[in-house]
């Protein structure tokens, strides 16, 4: 299994390759942007992850409308990042 840092690197590379030939709001790009935000959070960069996922969610809603499956994926990523943040905060309180 890869580390969060390796995941950030791999997803960033895949996203950059996709963006060379496509748009940032295709379902595939939204999936990669979601993965990147989640991996960034897991790597401990919560502020950056929150920014990524909040922008992604706004972009997806604006481009696809509120009921599109890409918006649902962005929403799931937002919730995942929040959960990672809550776990990190709880761990900091215990430590």
VENKAFEN-V307116 format. One record per residue. N is the residue number from 0. SS is DSSP state (hx for helix, st for strand, lp for the rest). OMEGA is omega in whole degrees, 0 to 359 (NA if undefined). D_FIRST is the distance of its C-alpha to the first C-alpha in Angstrom with 2 decimals. Layout:
n = (N:N)
ss = (SS:SS)
omega = (OMEGA:OMEGA)
d_first = (D_FIRST:D_FIRST)
//
This chain:
n = (0:1:2:3:4:5:6:7:8:9:10:11:12:13:14:15:16:17:18:19:20:21:22:23:24:25:26:27:28:29:30:31:32:33:34:35:36:37:38:39:40:41:42:43:44:45:46:47:48:49:50:51:52:53:54:55:56:57:58:59:60:61:62:63:64:65:66:67:68:69:70:71:72:73:74:75:76:77:78:79:80:81:82:83:84:85:86:87:88:89:90:91:92:93:94)
ss = (lp:lp:lp:hx:hx:hx:hx:hx:hx:hx:hx:hx:hx:hx:hx:hx:hx:hx:hx:hx:hx:lp:lp:lp:lp:lp:hx:hx:hx:hx:hx:hx:hx:hx:hx:hx:hx:hx:hx:hx:hx:hx:lp:lp:lp:hx:hx:hx:hx:hx:hx:hx:hx:hx:hx:hx:hx:hx:hx:hx:hx:hx:hx:hx:lp:lp:lp:lp:hx:hx:hx:hx:hx:hx:hx:hx:hx:hx:hx:hx:hx:hx:hx:hx:hx:hx:hx:hx:hx:hx:hx:hx:hx:hx:lp)
omega = (182:177:176:180:177:178:178:180:183:181:177:179:180:180:178:177:179:184:175:186:185:182:183:184:172:177:179:179:179:177:180:178:177:178:181:179:180:179:178:178:180:179:175:180:189:180:179:180:178:179:181:187:177:176:178:181:178:179:182:179:182:185:188:186:191:187:183:180:178:176:177:178:178:178:178:178:178:179:179:179:177:180:178:178:179:178:180:179:178:178:179:179:181:185:NA)
d_first = (0.00:3.78:6.70:9.48:11.59:9.65:9.57:13.24:14.03:12.74:14.43:17.44:17.90:17.84:20.18:22.50:22.79:23.68:26.14:27.92:29.23:29.10:29.56:27.40:28.36:27.58:25.36:22.61:23.06:23.11:19.81:18.25:20.21:19.01:15.30:16.27:18.23:15.60:13.01:16.06:16.93:13.63:14.12:17.51:19.80:21.40:24.71:23.27:21.03:24.15:26.19:23.86:23.61:27.31:28.41:26.29:27.86:31.32:30.89:29.73:32.62:35.12:34.17:33.50:35.42:34.32:33.70:31.44:28.00:26.56:28.13:26.57:23.06:24.01:25.38:22.21:20.31:23.15:22.85:19.09:19.79:22.75:20.85:18.31:21.48:23.25:20.57:20.63:24.42:24.60:22.47:24.81:27.80:26.73:25.95)
//
